[in-house]
Amino acid sequence: MKRLIIWFLILASISFRANAQVFESTSEAFTRCYSYEKEGKYDEAAVELKKVYDEHSYEINLRLGWLYYKTGSYIESMDHYKKAIILKPYAAEPRFGYIYPASEAGNWSQVEEQYRQILAVDPMNTVANYWLGMIFYNREEFETALKYFEKVVNLYPFDYDSTIMFAWTNFKMGNLREAKLLFQQALLISPGDESATEGLALIQ
C-alpha cells in the first residue's frame, strides 16, 4: 500500500511539472505572439502559436482565428474559430470572430447563422440584433428588420445607428408618423445629420 502511495505521489509530481512546463512555454509563445502582432507581423505571430498548438486549447484557436483573418487567410481563420466555438459553444466571442472572415469571404448565410446562435444564448445582444436588422434591411425584408432594430432602440433609445435604421425601416414600410418621430430623434442625437434630414424631407 505504501508503495502505491509513493508511486502515486511520484506520478502526480511528474504530471504537475509537465503541466507547469506546458503553461510556461504557452505563456512565452503568447507573449512573442502579441509582440509580433503589435508590429503588424501577423504571420510571425501565428507561427509562434503553432509551435505550442493544442487543438483542445480554446485560447490558441481563438487567437489563430484572429491572426489568420488579419493575414487574409479566411478559410484557416474560420477553421480555427469553428474549433473555438466547439470548445466553448455558449461563448459569443468566437462567433463574433467567425463573422469577420465569413463576411470577407461572402458567406452571408454563415454570418446570419452565427448572429442567430448568439441571440439564442443572449436574446438582447445589441450587436447581433443590429447587424441582423441590417442583413434583413438590405434584403428589403423590412418587417423582419424592424423587429431587430426595435429591440436595440428599446434598450438604447439615444443610440444613433439603431435609431436612424429604425426610422428608415419604418419609412420603407409606410409607417410615416413613426418614421418622422424617429428621424427627429436622430437629429437630437446628431444635429444636422444628413440621413435624418433627408428622411424628413421625403415625409414633409
C-alpha positions in Angstrom: 0.0 0.0 0.0 2.8 2.4 0.9 4.5 1.6 -2.4 1.3 2.5 -4.3 1.0 5.8 -2.5 4.7 6.6 -3.2 4.2 5.8 -6.9 1.1 7.9 -7.0 2.9 10.9 -5.5 5.8 10.4 -7.9 3.4 10.4 -10.9 1.5 13.3 -9.6 4.7 15.3 -9.2 5.8 14.4 -12.7 2.4 15.5 -14.1 2.5 18.7 -12.2 5.9 19.6 -13.5 4.9 18.7 -17.1 1.8 20.9 -16.9 3.8 23.7 -15.5 6.3 23.4 -18.4 3.4 23.4 -20.9 1.9 26.5 -19.3 5.3 28.3 -19.3 6.0 27.5 -23.0 2.5 28.5 -24.0 2.7 31.7 -22.0 6.0 32.6 -23.6 4.5 31.9 -27.1 1.6 34.2 -26.4 4.0 36.9 -25.3 6.0 36.6 -28.5 2.8 36.4 -30.5 1.5 39.7 -29.1 4.8 41.4 -29.8 4.7 40.4 -33.4 1.1 41.5 -33.7 1.9 45.0 -32.4 4.4 45.2 -35.3 1.8 44.1 -37.8 3.7 40.8 -38.3 0.6 38.5 -38.2 2.2 35.6 -40.0 5.1 35.5 -37.5 2.6 35.9 -34.6 0.7 32.8 -35.9 3.9 30.8 -36.2 4.6 31.3 -32.5 1.3 29.8 -31.5 1.6 27.0 -34.0 4.8 26.0 -32.1 2.7 25.2 -29.0 -0.6 24.3 -30.8 -3.1 22.2 -28.9 -6.4 21.5 -30.7 -8.1 21.5 -27.4 -7.0 25.0 -26.4 -9.8 27.5 -26.8 -7.4 30.4 -26.4 -4.9 29.3 -29.1 -7.7 28.5 -31.6 -9.3 31.9 -30.9 -6.1 33.8 -31.4 -5.2 31.9 -34.6 -8.6 32.6 -35.9 -7.9 36.3 -35.5 -4.4 36.2 -36.8 -5.3 34.3 -39.9 -8.1 36.7 -40.5 -5.6 39.6 -40.4 -3.4 37.8 -42.9 -6.4 37.3 -45.3 -6.4 33.6 -44.8 -10.1 33.4 -44.3 -10.6 29.6 -44.6 -7.9 28.9 -42.0 -9.4 31.7 -39.8 -12.9 30.2 -40.0 -11.5 26.7 -39.3 -9.9 27.9 -36.0 -12.9 29.9 -35.0 -15.1 26.8 -35.5 -12.8 24.8 -33.2 -13.1 27.6 -30.6 -16.9 27.5 -31.0 -17.0 23.8 -30.4 -14.8 24.1 -27.3 -17.0 27.0 -25.9 -20.4 26.6 -27.6 -22.1 29.2 -25.4 -19.5 31.9 -25.9 -20.3 34.9 -28.1 -16.6 35.8 -28.6 -15.6 33.1 -31.2 -18.9 33.5 -33.1 -18.3 37.3 -33.5 -14.8 36.4 -34.5 -16.0 33.9 -37.1 -18.2 36.6 -38.6 -15.2 38.7 -39.7 -13.7 36.1 -42.2 -17.1 34.8 -43.2 -18.2 38.3 -44.2 -15.0 38.9 -46.2 -15.5 35.5 -47.9 -19.1 36.5 -48.7 -20.6 33.6 -46.7 -23.6 35.6 -45.6 -25.7 32.6 -44.7 -23.0 31.6 -42.2 -22.8 35.2 -40.9 -26.6 35.2 -40.3 -26.4 31.8 -38.6 -23.7 33.0 -36.2 -25.8 36.0 -35.2 -28.8 33.8 -34.7 -26.7 31.4 -32.5 -25.5 34.4 -30.4 -29.1 35.6 -29.9 -30.2 32.0 -28.9 -27.9 32.4 -25.9 -28.2 36.2 -25.4 -31.5 37.4 -27.0 -30.9 41.0 -26.1 -27.3 41.2 -27.6 -27.4 44.6 -29.2 -24.6 44.0 -31.8 -26.2 40.8 -33.1 -29.7 42.4 -33.2 -28.4 45.4 -35.0 -26.5 43.5 -37.7 -29.3 41.0 -38.3 -31.5 44.0 -38.8 -29.0 45.3 -41.4 -29.0 42.0 -43.2 -32.8 41.9 -43.5 -32.9 45.6 -44.3 -30.5 45.1 -47.3 -32.7 42.2 -48.4 -35.7 44.5 -48.3 -37.3 42.3 -45.7 -38.3 45.3 -43.7 -40.9 43.7 -41.4 -38.2 41.3 -40.1 -35.6 44.0 -39.9 -37.9 46.2 -37.9 -38.1 43.7 -35.0 -34.3 43.6 -34.6 -33.9 47.4 -34.8 -36.7 47.9 -32.3 -35.0 45.7 -29.7 -31.9 47.8 -29.9 -33.7 51.1 -29.8 -35.8 49.9 -26.8 -32.5 49.2 -24.9 -30.6 52.3 -26.2 -33.1 55.0 -27.2 -30.4 57.5 -27.7 -28.2 55.4 -30.0 -27.8 57.0 -33.4 -27.1 53.9 -35.6 -30.1 51.9 -34.4 -32.4 54.9 -34.3 -31.7 56.0 -37.9 -32.1 52.5 -39.2 -35.3 52.0 -37.2 -36.5 55.3 -38.8 -35.7 54.2 -42.4 -37.2 50.8 -41.9 -40.5 52.4 -40.7 -40.3 54.8 -43.7 -39.9 51.8 -46.1 -42.9 50.1 -44.5 -45.0 53.3 -44.9 -45.1 54.0 -41.2 -44.6 57.7 -41.8 -45.7 59.0 -38.4 -43.3 56.7 -36.6 -40.5 57.4 -39.1 -40.9 61.1 -38.7 -40.6 60.9 -34.9 -37.5 58.7 -35.2 -35.8 61.0 -37.8 -36.4 63.8 -35.4 -34.9 61.8 -32.6 -31.9 61.1 -34.8 -31.4 64.8 -35.2 -31.4 65.3 -31.5 -28.7 62.7 -31.2 -26.7 64.0 -34.2 -27.8 67.6 -35.0 -27.8 68.3 -38.8 -27.5 64.7 -39.6 -27.7 64.2 -43.4 -29.6 60.9 -43.4 -32.2 62.1 -40.9 -32.7 65.4 -42.7 -33.2 63.5 -46.0 -35.8 61.3 -44.4 -37.8 64.2 -43.0 -37.7 66.0 -46.4 -39.2 62.9 -48.0 -42.0 62.8 -45.5 -42.9 66.5 -45.4 
